[in-house]
Amino acid sequence: MQNSLSVVIPSYNEEKRLPATLERVADYLQRQPSRKSEILVVNDGSSDRTADISREMAGKIESGNLSVRVLDNPGNRGKGYSVRHGAAESRYDWVLFTDADLSAPIEECDKLLAAVIDGSHEIAIGSRALARSLIGVHQPLFREMMGRAFNLVVRVTTGLPYADTQCGFKLFSARAAHDIFPKQQLERFGFDVEILFLARKYGFKVAEVPVRWNDVEGTKVAAFSGADAFLDILRVRRNDWLGKYE
């Protein structure tokens, strides 16, 4: 298996968190100097110095086999748009997207890579639900219960079999990423469901992998966004019926 790696980090107003995040991701990637890698920070119309900080950090952490690029969205478009933008710009064999708060530690990427190394899967997704003992810091009870309810509705409505569609830690082969993300229609909460629906529709095998995870204070990643989150599930079904994924 070729193992060059692109790491996509969608970022909105993350100037305080990004320096430590980028240093940690770079340290992880540089532990395997034989592997070419890149970090793509996608600035989602931030009103703070997210883009400037990212470019300053790039000069500090780049090395021979690690490059860092900062991509700017045309305004605040949402996490789904940011991930799609990063995937479109990625250059390497595997594309990982992870949250800027590293709620799933970047080192857990080893588990995702292990799940695809034999070639039987082209996608591996991190899961909080398969081994809840790996959760160090839980979300508030209401958010956690709403997340479980959301996943139940996802299963019933879309037929997806996964225990956790919303963990922001997913790995795609370049082939899968470049087939799936151009068809993506949703730009905000529901995009995780949409890309997994597309993966199944196009015949890509997905491994669901339990990962360590912590709820991080001050995260910009919404765990639940009200009724619109549930409506996104219906939008996926509607888009499929209308042939938008063909």
Contacts in CASP RR format, 6 or more apart in sequence:
PFRMAT RR
TARGET T0000
AUTHOR 0000-0000-0000
METHOD contacts of the structure
MODEL  1
MQNSLSVVIPSYNEEKRLPATLERVADYLQRQPSRKSEILVVNDGSSDRT
ADISREMAGKIESGNLSVRVLDNPGNRGKGYSVRHGAAESRYDWVLFTDA
DLSAPIEECDKLLAAVIDGSHEIAIGSRALARSLIGVHQPLFREMMGRAF
NLVVRVTTGLPYADTQCGFKLFSARAAHDIFPKQQLERFGFDVEILFLAR
KYGFKVAEVPVRWNDVEGTKVAAFSGADAFLDILRVRRNDWLGKYE
1 93 0 8 1.000
1 116 0 8 1.000
1 117 0 8 1.000
1 118 0 8 1.000
1 119 0 8 1.000
2 93 0 8 1.000
3 35 0 8 1.000
3 93 0 8 1.000
3 94 0 8 1.000
3 113 0 8 1.000
4 35 0 8 1.000
4 36 0 8 1.000
4 37 0 8 1.000
4 92 0 8 1.000
4 93 0 8 1.000
4 94 0 8 1.000
5 29 0 8 1.000
5 35 0 8 1.000
5 36 0 8 1.000
5 37 0 8 1.000
5 38 0 8 1.000
5 92 0 8 1.000
5 93 0 8 1.000
5 94 0 8 1.000
5 95 0 8 1.000
5 96 0 8 1.000
5 109 0 8 1.000
6 37 0 8 1.000
6 38 0 8 1.000
6 40 0 8 1.000
6 86 0 8 1.000
6 90 0 8 1.000
6 91 0 8 1.000
6 92 0 8 1.000
6 94 0 8 1.000
6 95 0 8 1.000
6 96 0 8 1.000
7 25 0 8 1.000
7 29 0 8 1.000
7 37 0 8 1.000
7 38 0 8 1.000
7 39 0 8 1.000
7 40 0 8 1.000
7 96 0 8 1.000
7 97 0 8 1.000
7 98 0 8 1.000
7 106 0 8 1.000
8 40 0 8 1.000
8 42 0 8 1.000
8 82 0 8 1.000
8 83 0 8 1.000
8 86 0 8 1.000
8 87 0 8 1.000
8 90 0 8 1.000
8 95 0 8 1.000
8 96 0 8 1.000
8 97 0 8 1.000
8 98 0 8 1.000
9 18 0 8 1.000
9 21 0 8 1.000
9 22 0 8 1.000
9 25 0 8 1.000
9 39 0 8 1.000
9 40 0 8 1.000
9 41 0 8 1.000
9 42 0 8 1.000
9 97 0 8 1.000
9 98 0 8 1.000
9 99 0 8 1.000
9 100 0 8 1.000
10 42 0 8 1.000
10 44 0 8 1.000
10 78 0 8 1.000
10 79 0 8 1.000
10 80 0 8 1.000
10 82 0 8 1.000
10 83 0 8 1.000
10 97 0 8 1.000
10 99 0 8 1.000
10 100 0 8 1.000
11 18 0 8 1.000
11 41 0 8 1.000
11 42 0 8 1.000
11 43 0 8 1.000
11 44 0 8 1.000
11 46 0 8 1.000
11 50 0 8 1.000
11 54 0 8 1.000
11 82 0 8 1.000
11 100 0 8 1.000
11 220 0 8 1.000
12 43 0 8 1.000
12 44 0 8 1.000
12 45 0 8 1.000
12 46 0 8 1.000
12 50 0 8 1.000
12 76 0 8 1.000
12 78 0 8 1.000
12 79 0 8 1.000
12 82 0 8 1.000
12 220 0 8 1.000
13 46 0 8 1.000
13 47 0 8 1.000
13 48 0 8 1.000
13 50 0 8 1.000
13 220 0 8 1.000
14 21 0 8 1.000
14 46 0 8 1.000
14 48 0 8 1.000
14 50 0 8 1.000
14 100 0 8 1.000
14 220 0 8 1.000
15 46 0 8 1.000
15 48 0 8 1.000
15 49 0 8 1.000
15 50 0 8 1.000
15 52 0 8 1.000
15 53 0 8 1.000
17 100 0 8 1.000
17 101 0 8 1.000
18 41 0 8 1.000
18 50 0 8 1.000
18 53 0 8 1.000
18 54 0 8 1.000
18 57 0 8 1.000
18 100 0 8 1.000
19 53 0 8 1.000
19 57 0 8 1.000
21 100 0 8 1.000
21 101 0 8 1.000
21 102 0 8 1.000
22 39 0 8 1.000
22 41 0 8 1.000
22 54 0 8 1.000
22 57 0 8 1.000
22 58 0 8 1.000
22 61 0 8 1.000
22 68 0 8 1.000
23 57 0 8 1.000
23 61 0 8 1.000
24 102 0 8 1.000
24 106 0 8 1.000
25 39 0 8 1.000
25 98 0 8 1.000
25 102 0 8 1.000
25 106 0 8 1.000
26 39 0 8 1.000
26 61 0 8 1.000
26 63 0 8 1.000
26 66 0 8 1.000
26 68 0 8 1.000
28 106 0 8 1.000
28 107 0 8 1.000
28 109 0 8 1.000
29 35 0 8 1.000
29 37 0 8 1.000
29 39 0 8 1.000
29 66 0 8 1.000
30 63 0 8 1.000
30 65 0 8 1.000
30 66 0 8 1.000
33 65 0 8 1.000
34 65 0 8 1.000
35 65 0 8 1.000
36 65 0 8 1.000
36 92 0 8 1.000
37 65 0 8 1.000
37 66 0 8 1.000
37 67 0 8 1.000
37 92 0 8 1.000
38 66 0 8 1.000
38 67 0 8 1.000
38 68 0 8 1.000
38 69 0 8 1.000
38 90 0 8 1.000
38 91 0 8 1.000
38 92 0 8 1.000
39 58 0 8 1.000
39 61 0 8 1.000
39 66 0 8 1.000
39 67 0 8 1.000
39 68 0 8 1.000
39 69 0 8 1.000
40 68 0 8 1.000
40 69 0 8 1.000
40 70 0 8 1.000
40 71 0 8 1.000
40 86 0 8 1.000
40 89 0 8 1.000
40 90 0 8 1.000
41 50 0 8 1.000
41 51 0 8 1.000
41 54 0 8 1.000
41 68 0 8 1.000
41 69 0 8 1.000
41 70 0 8 1.000
41 71 0 8 1.000
42 71 0 8 1.000
42 72 0 8 1.000
42 73 0 8 1.000
42 82 0 8 1.000
42 83 0 8 1.000
42 85 0 8 1.000
42 86 0 8 1.000
43 50 0 8 1.000
43 51 0 8 1.000
43 54 0 8 1.000
43 70 0 8 1.000
43 71 0 8 1.000
43 72 0 8 1.000
43 73 0 8 1.000
44 73 0 8 1.000
44 75 0 8 1.000
44 76 0 8 1.000
44 77 0 8 1.000
44 78 0 8 1.000
44 79 0 8 1.000
44 81 0 8 1.000
44 82 0 8 1.000
45 72 0 8 1.000
45 73 0 8 1.000
45 75 0 8 1.000
45 76 0 8 1.000
45 77 0 8 1.000
46 76 0 8 1.000
51 70 0 8 1.000
51 72 0 8 1.000
54 68 0 8 1.000
54 70 0 8 1.000
55 70 0 8 1.000
57 68 0 8 1.000
58 68 0 8 1.000
58 69 0 8 1.000
58 70 0 8 1.000
59 68 0 8 1.000
61 68 0 8 1.000
62 68 0 8 1.000
69 89 0 8 1.000
71 85 0 8 1.000
71 86 0 8 1.000
71 89 0 8 1.000
73 81 0 8 1.000
73 82 0 8 1.000
73 85 0 8 1.000
77 187 0 8 1.000
78 187 0 8 1.000
78 188 0 8 1.000
79 187 0 8 1.000
79 188 0 8 1.000
79 189 0 8 1.000
79 191 0 8 1.000
79 221 0 8 1.000
80 184 0 8 1.000
80 186 0 8 1.000
80 187 0 8 1.000
80 188 0 8 1.000
80 190 0 8 1.000
80 191 0 8 1.000
81 187 0 8 1.000
81 188 0 8 1.000
83 97 0 8 1.000
83 181 0 8 1.000
83 191 0 8 1.000
84 181 0 8 1.000
84 182 0 8 1.000
84 184 0 8 1.000
84 187 0 8 1.000
84 191 0 8 1.000
86 95 0 8 1.000
86 97 0 8 1.000
87 95 0 8 1.000
87 97 0 8 1.000
87 172 0 8 1.000
87 177 0 8 1.000
87 178 0 8 1.000
87 181 0 8 1.000
88 178 0 8 1.000
88 181 0 8 1.000
88 182 0 8 1.000
90 174 0 8 1.000
90 177 0 8 1.000
92 174 0 8 1.000
93 173 0 8 1.000
93 174 0 8 1.000
94 113 0 8 1.000
94 116 0 8 1.000
94 171 0 8 1.000
94 172 0 8 1.000
94 173 0 8 1.000
94 174 0 8 1.000
95 171 0 8 1.000
95 172 0 8 1.000
95 173 0 8 1.000
95 174 0 8 1.000
95 177 0 8 1.000
96 109 0 8 1.000
96 112 0 8 1.000
96 169 0 8 1.000
96 170 0 8 1.000
96 171 0 8 1.000
96 172 0 8 1.000
97 168 0 8 1.000
97 169 0 8 1.000
97 170 0 8 1.000
98 104 0 8 1.000
98 106 0 8 1.000
98 109 0 8 1.000
98 168 0 8 1.000
98 169 0 8 1.000
99 168 0 8 1.000
99 169 0 8 1.000
99 219 0 8 1.000
99 221 0 8 1.000
100 220 0 8 1.000
100 221 0 8 1.000
101 216 0 8 1.000
101 218 0 8 1.000
101 219 0 8 1.000
101 220 0 8 1.000
101 221 0 8 1.000
102 216 0 8 1.000
103 168 0 8 1.000
103 169 0 8 1.000
103 213 0 8 1.000
103 214 0 8 1.000
103 215 0 8 1.000
103 216 0 8 1.000
103 219 0 8 1.000
103 221 0 8 1.000
104 126 0 8 1.000
104 167 0 8 1.000
104 168 0 8 1.000
104 169 0 8 1.000
104 211 0 8 1.000
104 212 0 8 1.000
104 213 0 8 1.000
105 212 0 8 1.000
108 126 0 8 1.000
108 169 0 8 1.000
108 211 0 8 1.000
108 212 0 8 1.000
109 169 0 8 1.000
109 171 0 8 1.000
111 124 0 8 1.000
111 126 0 8 1.000
111 209 0 8 1.000
111 210 0 8 1.000
111 211 0 8 1.000
112 124 0 8 1.000
112 125 0 8 1.000
112 126 0 8 1.000
112 169 0 8 1.000
112 170 0 8 1.000
112 171 0 8 1.000
112 207 0 8 1.000
112 209 0 8 1.000
112 211 0 8 1.000
113 124 0 8 1.000
113 171 0 8 1.000
115 121 0 8 1.000
115 124 0 8 1.000
115 207 0 8 1.000
115 209 0 8 1.000
116 122 0 8 1.000
116 123 0 8 1.000
116 124 0 8 1.000
116 171 0 8 1.000
116 173 0 8 1.000
116 207 0 8 1.000
120 205 0 8 1.000
120 207 0 8 1.000
121 204 0 8 1.000
121 205 0 8 1.000
121 206 0 8 1.000
121 207 0 8 1.000
122 172 0 8 1.000
122 173 0 8 1.000
122 175 0 8 1.000
122 176 0 8 1.000
122 204 0 8 1.000
122 205 0 8 1.000
123 170 0 8 1.000
123 171 0 8 1.000
123 172 0 8 1.000
123 173 0 8 1.000
123 176 0 8 1.000
123 199 0 8 1.000
123 204 0 8 1.000
123 205 0 8 1.000
123 206 0 8 1.000
123 207 0 8 1.000
124 170 0 8 1.000
124 171 0 8 1.000
124 206 0 8 1.000
124 207 0 8 1.000
124 208 0 8 1.000
124 209 0 8 1.000
125 162 0 8 1.000
125 164 0 8 1.000
125 165 0 8 1.000
125 167 0 8 1.000
125 169 0 8 1.000
125 170 0 8 1.000
125 171 0 8 1.000
125 196 0 8 1.000
125 206 0 8 1.000
125 207 0 8 1.000
125 208 0 8 1.000
125 209 0 8 1.000
126 164 0 8 1.000
126 167 0 8 1.000
126 168 0 8 1.000
126 169 0 8 1.000
126 170 0 8 1.000
126 208 0 8 1.000
126 209 0 8 1.000
126 210 0 8 1.000
126 211 0 8 1.000
127 162 0 8 1.000
127 163 0 8 1.000
127 164 0 8 1.000
127 167 0 8 1.000
127 208 0 8 1.000
127 209 0 8 1.000
127 210 0 8 1.000
127 211 0 8 1.000
128 134 0 8 1.000
128 135 0 8 1.000
128 164 0 8 1.000
128 167 0 8 1.000
128 210 0 8 1.000
128 211 0 8 1.000
128 213 0 8 1.000
129 148 0 8 1.000
129 151 0 8 1.000
129 163 0 8 1.000
129 164 0 8 1.000
130 163 0 8 1.000
130 164 0 8 1.000
130 208 0 8 1.000
130 209 0 8 1.000
130 210 0 8 1.000
131 210 0 8 1.000
134 210 0 8 1.000
134 211 0 8 1.000
134 212 0 8 1.000
134 213 0 8 1.000
135 212 0 8 1.000
135 213 0 8 1.000
135 214 0 8 1.000
136 212 0 8 1.000
136 213 0 8 1.000
136 214 0 8 1.000
137 214 0 8 1.000
137 215 0 8 1.000
137 216 0 8 1.000
138 144 0 8 1.000
138 215 0 8 1.000
139 215 0 8 1.000
139 223 0 8 1.000
140 215 0 8 1.000
143 223 0 8 1.000
143 224 0 8 1.000
146 223 0 8 1.000
146 224 0 8 1.000
147 166 0 8 1.000
147 223 0 8 1.000
147 224 0 8 1.000
150 166 0 8 1.000
150 224 0 8 1.000
150 229 0 8 1.000
150 230 0 8 1.000
151 162 0 8 1.000
151 163 0 8 1.000
151 164 0 8 1.000
151 165 0 8 1.000
151 166 0 8 1.000
153 230 0 8 1.000
153 233 0 8 1.000
154 160 0 8 1.000
154 165 0 8 1.000
154 193 0 8 1.000
154 233 0 8 1.000
155 161 0 8 1.000
157 233 0 8 1.000
157 234 0 8 1.000
157 237 0 8 1.000
158 193 0 8 1.000
158 197 0 8 1.000
158 233 0 8 1.000
158 236 0 8 1.000
158 237 0 8 1.000
160 193 0 8 1.000
160 196 0 8 1.000
160 197 0 8 1.000
160 200 0 8 1.000
162 196 0 8 1.000
162 206 0 8 1.000
162 208 0 8 1.000
163 208 0 8 1.000
164 208 0 8 1.000
165 192 0 8 1.000
165 193 0 8 1.000
165 196 0 8 1.000
166 192 0 8 1.000
166 223 0 8 1.000
167 211 0 8 1.000
167 213 0 8 1.000
168 192 0 8 1.000
168 221 0 8 1.000
169 211 0 8 1.000
169 213 0 8 1.000
170 192 0 8 1.000
170 195 0 8 1.000
172 180 0 8 1.000
176 199 0 8 1.000
176 202 0 8 1.000
176 204 0 8 1.000
179 202 0 8 1.000
179 204 0 8 1.000
180 195 0 8 1.000
180 198 0 8 1.000
180 199 0 8 1.000
180 202 0 8 1.000
180 204 0 8 1.000
181 195 0 8 1.000
183 198 0 8 1.000
183 244 0 8 1.000
183 245 0 8 1.000
184 191 0 8 1.000
184 194 0 8 1.000
184 195 0 8 1.000
184 198 0 8 1.000
185 194 0 8 1.000
185 235 0 8 1.000
185 239 0 8 1.000
185 244 0 8 1.000
186 194 0 8 1.000
186 232 0 8 1.000
186 235 0 8 1.000
186 236 0 8 1.000
188 225 0 8 1.000
188 228 0 8 1.000
188 232 0 8 1.000
189 222 0 8 1.000
189 224 0 8 1.000
189 225 0 8 1.000
189 228 0 8 1.000
189 229 0 8 1.000
189 232 0 8 1.000
190 229 0 8 1.000
190 232 0 8 1.000
190 233 0 8 1.000
190 235 0 8 1.000
190 236 0 8 1.000
191 232 0 8 1.000
193 232 0 8 1.000
193 233 0 8 1.000
193 236 0 8 1.000
194 232 0 8 1.000
194 236 0 8 1.000
194 239 0 8 1.000
196 206 0 8 1.000
197 236 0 8 1.000
197 240 0 8 1.000
197 245 0 8 1.000
198 245 0 8 1.000
199 206 0 8 1.000
200 206 0 8 1.000
201 240 0 8 1.000
201 245 0 8 1.000
239 245 0 8 1.000
END
